[in-house]
Amino acid sequence: MQLYSASPLVRTRQVTGDVVAIGLVVLFVVLGVSIASFIGSFADLGRQLEEAGAGFQGTMQDASRALEGLPLVGGAASAPFDGASGAGQSLADAGRQQQEGVARAALVAGLVVAGVPSLVVLWVWLRGRIAFVRRASSVRSLLALPCGEDLLALRALTGRDAKAALAVSPDPVAAWRAGEPAVVRRLADVALREAGVARR
């Protein structure tokens, strides 16, 4: 499997594309982690709320227990503190829910910022790289066949670079039909060059 072109110029472009793609993915991952960390910092408010609610609940429970021991009025006097203790529990629960919500938002934001652009970059980059590998493999397979040079010459004649084919011969089609070895070989070289494959 040939990953890079035999042409130094094309190979340099391919390596540069690989480095840029990897660099962009790393950048997006760092951005995603940073944004998740920034959003996660808002969970501090929920932690403070939870601690305040738990502290308030504990204080009210202590007061309720202390008042329960009073003769005659103990039960009636402790009832408001029991209710306030429930409010402290609600406050602590709200703080926990806020922390969970922030954690979910941080995770989703981090994944979106890191994942979506990274997937787009990888899709664009991999499409080009896979197309090159397939094209190079196909051309190498043709070259290995007994009539491979003829097929590659035909590929050069039907390829995108008509000027390269015309540079080989004034009438490359007629020369290919006549089976002129030098023209067929040079046309095959054009197809190899277009695919980025070097003749062994």
C-alpha positions in Angstrom: 0.0 0.0 0.0 1.4 3.3 -1.1 0.6 6.2 1.3 2.5 9.0 -0.3 3.1 10.1 -3.9 6.4 9.4 -5.7 6.4 13.1 -6.8 8.4 15.2 -4.2 6.0 18.2 -4.7 2.8 16.2 -4.2 4.4 14.2 -1.3 5.2 17.5 0.4 1.6 18.7 0.0 0.3 15.4 1.3 2.6 15.5 4.4 1.7 19.1 5.0 -2.0 18.2 4.7 -1.5 15.4 7.3 0.3 17.7 9.7 -2.4 20.4 9.3 -5.2 17.8 9.8 -3.6 16.4 13.0 -2.9 19.9 14.2 -6.5 21.0 13.7 -7.8 17.9 15.5 -5.5 18.6 18.4 -6.6 22.3 18.5 -10.3 21.4 18.5 -9.7 18.8 21.3 -7.9 21.4 23.4 -10.7 23.9 22.7 -13.3 21.3 23.7 -11.5 20.5 26.9 -11.1 24.2 27.7 -14.7 25.0 27.1 -15.8 22.0 29.2 -13.6 23.1 32.0 -14.9 26.7 31.8 -18.5 25.5 31.9 -17.7 23.0 34.7 -16.4 25.9 36.8 -20.1 27.1 37.2 -20.7 23.9 39.3 -19.0 25.8 42.2 -22.2 27.7 42.7 -24.1 24.4 43.0 -21.5 23.1 45.5 -21.8 26.2 47.6 -25.6 26.0 47.5 -25.5 22.3 48.5 -23.1 23.1 51.4 -25.3 26.0 52.6 -28.4 23.9 52.4 -26.8 21.0 54.3 -25.5 23.4 56.9 -28.8 25.1 57.3 -30.6 21.7 57.5 -28.1 20.5 60.2 -28.6 23.7 62.3 -32.3 23.5 62.1 -32.3 19.8 63.1 -30.0 20.6 66.1 -32.4 23.4 67.2 -35.4 21.1 66.8 -33.8 18.4 68.9 -32.9 20.9 71.6 -36.4 22.3 71.7 -38.1 18.9 71.8 -36.6 18.3 75.3 -38.6 21.3 76.7 -41.5 20.2 78.9 -45.1 20.9 77.6 -44.1 23.1 74.6 -41.3 20.9 73.2 -43.2 19.4 70.2 -44.9 22.6 69.2 -41.7 24.7 69.5 -39.6 22.2 67.4 -42.2 22.0 64.6 -41.1 25.2 62.8 -37.5 24.1 62.9 -38.4 20.7 61.4 -40.1 22.6 58.5 -37.0 24.8 58.1 -34.9 21.7 58.1 -36.9 20.5 55.1 -36.2 23.8 53.3 -32.5 23.2 53.9 -32.8 19.8 52.3 -34.5 21.3 49.3 -31.7 23.8 49.0 -29.1 21.1 49.1 -31.0 19.1 46.5 -31.2 22.1 44.2 -27.4 22.6 44.6 -26.8 18.9 43.6 -29.1 19.2 40.6 -27.3 22.4 39.5 -24.0 20.6 39.6 -25.3 17.6 37.6 -26.8 20.0 35.0 -23.5 21.9 34.7 -21.6 18.6 34.4 -23.9 17.5 31.5 -23.7 20.9 29.8 -19.9 20.9 30.1 -19.7 17.3 28.6 -22.0 18.1 25.7 -20.3 21.4 24.9 -16.9 19.9 25.1 -17.9 17.0 22.8 -19.6 19.3 20.3 -16.7 21.8 20.1 -14.0 19.0 19.9 -16.0 16.3 18.1 -17.9 18.0 15.3 -15.0 20.0 13.7 -12.6 17.1 14.2 -15.0 14.8 12.4 -15.3 17.3 9.5 -11.5 17.7 9.2 -10.9 13.9 9.4 -13.7 13.2 6.8 -12.2 15.7 4.3 -8.6 14.6 5.0 -9.3 10.9 4.9 -11.4 11.1 1.7 -8.4 12.6 -0.1 -5.9 10.2 1.4 -8.1 7.1 0.7 -8.7 8.3 -2.9 -5.0 8.6 -3.5 -4.2 5.2 -2.0 -6.9 3.5 -4.1 -5.7 5.2 -7.2 -2.1 4.4 -6.6 -3.0 0.7 -5.8 -5.1 0.5 -8.9 -2.2 1.8 -11.1 0.4 -0.4 -9.5 -1.9 -3.4 -10.1 -2.3 -2.4 -13.8 1.5 -2.0 -14.1 2.0 -5.6 -12.8 -0.2 -7.1 -15.5 1.4 -8.4 -18.8 -0.5 -5.8 -20.8 -0.2 -3.3 -18.0 1.7 -0.6 -20.0 -0.9 -0.7 -22.7 -3.7 -0.2 -20.2 -1.8 2.6 -18.5 -1.2 4.3 -21.8 -4.9 4.1 -22.5 -5.5 5.6 -19.1 -3.2 8.5 -20.0 -5.1 9.0 -23.2 -8.4 9.2 -21.4 -7.1 11.0 -18.4 -7.4 14.7 -17.4 -4.0 15.8 -18.6 -4.4 15.9 -22.4 -1.4 18.2 -22.7 0.9 15.6 -21.2 -0.4 12.9 -23.6 0.1 15.3 -26.6 3.6 16.0 -25.4 4.5 12.4 -25.9 3.6 12.3 -29.6 1.8 14.5 -32.1 -0.8 11.8 -32.5 -0.6 9.7 -29.4 -3.8 7.7 -30.1 -2.5 6.5 -33.5 0.8 5.7 -31.9 -0.9 3.7 -29.2 -3.1 1.8 -31.7 0.0 1.0 -33.7 1.6 -0.3 -30.5 4.8 1.8 -30.7 6.7 0.7 -27.6 8.4 4.0 -26.9 5.1 6.0 -27.1 3.2 3.4 -25.1 5.9 3.4 -22.4 5.9 7.2 -22.2 2.1 7.3 -22.1 2.2 4.8 -19.3 4.7 7.0 -17.5 2.2 9.9 -17.8 -0.5 7.7 -16.1 2.0 6.6 -13.4 3.0 10.3 -12.8 -0.7 11.3 -12.5 -1.3 8.6 -9.9 1.9 9.4 -8.0 3.4 6.0 -8.6 7.1 5.5 -9.4 8.1 2.8 -11.9 10.3 0.2 -10.2 
